[in-house]
């Protein structure tokens, strides 16, 4: 199986880790959605590297929540106004 089809990818932004444990295609789709919502500083990195940035949330949680509506308590992340 190609590494691009394995859930080894994550998306990070200026806010920190947006989602992890994605296929590369899922990560590209999330980046597309976040760009459309005006988020900056986006990158697709390995999930291992994302663990160093912040804690993870599942792909379904990342894609089901509207941008700006995520709560750090839901996912163990520091997001929104809690920028580092």
C-alpha positions, 0 to 999 in steps of 0.5 A: 500500500502506498504511504499516501493512502495510509493514515500517516498524515496531518494538517497544521496551521498557524493555530497548531495541529488541525487534524492527524491520522489522515490519508494524504487525500483527506489532508489535501481536502482539509487544506482546501476547506481551511484555505477557503475559510481564510486560514493561513500557515497550512502544511501537510506533515507526517502525523509523527511530526504533528505530535510534536506540534500539539495533540491530535483530533480524529479526521471525523472531528476535524471535518465535521466541525465548522472552522472557528467553532472548535473547542480546545476542550473537545480535542485537547488542542489550543486553537482560536484565540489561544494562539501560542 
